[in-house]
């Protein structure tokens, strides 16, 4: 087991920027393969443009901003370069308070820039039959929309 850990550490780029995608089902990539969710596609787009970056998918299907706030410190480690926050619509559906501003404040206090993806960003993109979650092509289009913002924030 120690050999595997050493190998994994040795193969990881030393100066890779870490970007955490925090959200609910559209961050998780409900209905598509993990490699087709927007965080994986974003990482591929940025790396193809020469950025040394790792995008972590911290999306959980059905999550609320209350849940995101509770797990914030666990999923956003020290040294994180940026967080992409996509709160989704579960707060309204579940009658949960919107904690988006508290998430933003906590990250700001830690010196971590936040890139917001509002629900309006999904309008006009290809959706699955449920009308709420994107197709692989829709997630790719979303990743393309966010790529330049992320590159600007991480300075690559």
Phi and psi in degrees as a GROMACS rama.xvg file:
@    title "Ramachandran Plot"
@    xaxis  label "Phi"
@    yaxis  label "Psi"
@TYPE xy
-63.6317  -35.7349  UNK-2
-64.0177  -42.2505  UNK-3
-60.9405  -45.03  UNK-4
-63.2757  -41.8941  UNK-5
-65.0347  -43.253  UNK-6
-60.8703  -45.7953  UNK-7
-60.9255  -41.0964  UNK-8
-66.8369  -42.9411  UNK-9
-66.0223  -29.5029  UNK-10
-88.3266  -11.8154  UNK-11
-76.897  135.157  UNK-12
-61.0919  130.585  UNK-13
-62.608  -37.8555  UNK-14
-110.464  24.3267  UNK-15
-65.0232  133.593  UNK-16
-75.7701  139.923  UNK-17
-105.987  125.083  UNK-18
-117.966  128.909  UNK-19
-105.819  125.125  UNK-20
-95.1667  110.31  UNK-21
-109.306  126.766  UNK-22
177.231  -159.475  UNK-23
-109.922  -136.147  UNK-24
-63.4934  -36.2788  UNK-25
-75.567  -18.0777  UNK-26
-82.1023  -45.8446  UNK-27
-56.7469  -40.1792  UNK-28
96.6828  46.0232  UNK-29
-57.3087  129.987  UNK-30
87.6336  -0.85443  UNK-31
-131.944  165.281  UNK-32
-64.9919  150.453  UNK-33
-55.3367  -34.8773  UNK-34
-69.9984  -13.1063  UNK-35
-100.498  -8.4674  UNK-36
-67.1346  156.663  UNK-37
-61.093  -35.1721  UNK-38
-61.5179  -41.4243  UNK-39
-67.3569  -41.3491  UNK-40
-67.3106  -36.3273  UNK-41
-63.0176  -45.8941  UNK-42
-57.8918  -45.2336  UNK-43
-63.0399  -41.6108  UNK-44
-62.7164  -47.7264  UNK-45
-65.7134  -40.8829  UNK-46
-66.1163  -36.5722  UNK-47
-63.6133  -25.4153  UNK-48
-91.3623  6.9005  UNK-49
95.5874  2.61874  UNK-50
-77.6647  137.701  UNK-51
-93.5158  89.6485  UNK-52
-141.612  149.692  UNK-53
-125.886  127.105  UNK-54
-108.231  118.148  UNK-55
-94.7268  127.783  UNK-56
-87.8424  104.943  UNK-57
-109.868  35.7764  UNK-58
-89.1535  142.015  UNK-59
-130.148  124.472  UNK-60
-56.7852  128.342  UNK-61
83.4461  2.01061  UNK-62
-69.4825  153.187  UNK-63
-109.451  168.421  UNK-64
-66.4335  -26.8128  UNK-65
-60.8568  -46.1394  UNK-66
-65.0429  -40.2627  UNK-67
-62.8616  -41.5913  UNK-68
-63.8968  -41.8058  UNK-69
-61.3355  -37.4696  UNK-70
-98.7492  6.06682  UNK-71
-53.0097  -52.7067  UNK-72
-65.4525  -29.3229  UNK-73
-73.5126  -39.6957  UNK-74
-94.5159  -11.7572  UNK-75
-117.013  88.52  UNK-76
-71.7742  162.791  UNK-77
-56.6849  139.083  UNK-78
92.9823  -0.892506  UNK-79
-63.1614  132.983  UNK-80
-80.5365  -32.5659  UNK-81
-165.982  158.048  UNK-82
-124.125  132.224  UNK-83
-99.6318  117.42  UNK-84
-108.589  123.615  UNK-85
-128.754  90.7265  UNK-86
-63.0213  -28.2064  UNK-87
74.3138  -164.725  UNK-88
-118.069  13.8039  UNK-89
-71.5154  -27.2125  UNK-90
-58.2311  -50.453  UNK-91
-63.5358  -45.9382  UNK-92
-64.2715  -33.2612  UNK-93
-100.512  1.4638  UNK-94
66.5762  31.3391  UNK-95
-98.2827  145.962  UNK-96
-66.9346  146.074  UNK-97
-79.4707  114.293  UNK-98
-105.753  17.6786  UNK-99
-55.1385  -46.3693  UNK-100
-64.7376  -33.7221  UNK-101
-68.9566  -37.7176  UNK-102
-62.602  -47.2404  UNK-103
-60.5408  -43.3251  UNK-104
-62.8973  -43.4754  UNK-105
-64.8052  -41.7932  UNK-106
-68.1914  -41.0519  UNK-107
-60.1316  -41.3675  UNK-108
-61.9378  -25.4931  UNK-109
-92.1564  0.615114  UNK-110
76.3025  23.7269  UNK-111
-104.988  118.899  UNK-112
-65.323  145.709  UNK-113
-117.573  128.972  UNK-114
-107.983  118.014  UNK-115
-89.1438  137.618  UNK-116
-115.04  102.605  UNK-117
-73.6035  158.661  UNK-118
-57.9398  -28.6054  UNK-119
-63.6597  -19.9948  UNK-120
-65.5066  -17.7472  UNK-121
-87.6687  -12.3892  UNK-122
-66.289  135.412  UNK-123
83.2175  -4.45598  UNK-124
-92.9041  154.27  UNK-125
-65.3243  126.346  UNK-126
-109.409  156.932  UNK-127
-69.8434  168.94  UNK-128
-55.3664  -23.2686  UNK-129
-71.7211  -12.0344  UNK-130
75.6944  -1.14357  UNK-131
-112.263  -33.8689  UNK-132
-109.665  143.946  UNK-133
-78.8023  158.567  UNK-134
-81.4587  170.15  UNK-135
-53.9393  -39.1914  UNK-136
-66.4528  -39.4296  UNK-137
-63.0059  -42.186  UNK-138
-64.8915  -35.4826  UNK-139
-64.9393  -42.9961  UNK-140
-63.0185  -39.3519  UNK-141
-64.3569  -44.4505  UNK-142
-60.0824  -40.9115  UNK-143
-62.3149  -40.0596  UNK-144
-63.4545  -36.3255  UNK-145
-88.4484  -20.7548  UNK-146
-55.4219  -46.7659  UNK-147
-67.7161  -36.1024  UNK-148
-62.8527  -45.49  UNK-149
-63.6646  -46.4237  UNK-150
-58.2156  -40.2957  UNK-151
-66.0843  -39.8945  UNK-152
-70.0649  -40.1228  UNK-153
-86.935  -4.05118  UNK-154
70.969  35.7837  UNK-155
